[in-house]
Amino acid sequence: MTGSATQHIGRTNYKSMGAPIPPIQAVYRKVITLPWEKWFAWYPVKLNGKRVWLRTVYRRSVHSYADLDDWQRYEYGTIFDVITE
């Protein structure tokens, strides 16, 4: 068998090597939730566990930032979801 064990199993067991465990880097995370807006569901969306479409629903955008990456997703709700917030 050629090569080191880390090449074959794909991970390193730092305790058995006697090396110090590398520190875990802190990841900057931020979540921004925009306000609710009326939106016409022209494609099927999940609303309270059911799929609805061709109706006017409420939608808000949620942006999650982690290490300079931006992930955008949408949440859908009814007027009761808007009122409770």
N, C-alpha and C positions, 0 to 999 in steps of 0.2 A: 504494500500500500504506500503510495507516494503522497506527499503533501502533509499538511498538519491536520489535526483532528477538527479544527474549526472550519476547514474547507469542506469536510465531509458531512458534518452534522449541522452546520450553518449557525451555530451559536457558541458562545464562549462561557465557560463556567469559571468565573473570576475567583471564587472561593478556593477551588482546587488548585489554581495556579499561584495562589498566595499574593496576587496583585490586588491593590485597592480597588474597590468598586467605583466606577466613574460617577460623578455627581449628575443628578437629574437636572436638566436645564429648566428654568421657569418659562412657561409659555404665556405670552400676553394674550388674554381673551377678553373680548368685549361683545356684548349683544345689544343691538339697538332695535327697538320695536316702534314702528311708525303707527300713526293713528288709523282707525278703521275708516274705510271709504266704501261707498256703494259701487258695486261692480256687477256687470251682466255676465253670468256664467255661460259663455259660448262654447265651452267644452266641459265634460264631466269633472266635478270637484267633489271632494269628500266633505260633507257638512253634517256634523253630529253623528257620525257613523254610517251615513247613507250617501250614496252618490246622487247628486242632483245636477241638472244642467238646463239651459234655456230659461233661467230665472234670475231675478236680481237678488244678489246676496251681498254680504259685507265681507271685505277682504282687507287684510293688513300685511305689510311686508316686515319680515324679521331678518335683519342682517347680523351675521355672526362673523366676527373678525378673530383670526388666530394666526399669529406670525405672518402678518401682511397678506393673508389670504382672506377673501371676502366670499362668504356663502350667503346667498339670498334664498329665502323660502317664503311661502305665503301661508297664512292661516285664514280659514273661511269661517264665517259665523252668521248668526241671525241677529235681529234687532235686540234679542234678549242677551246675547253675548256682549253687545255694545253697551247696553244699559248697565250690566253688572260691573263693568270696569269704569 
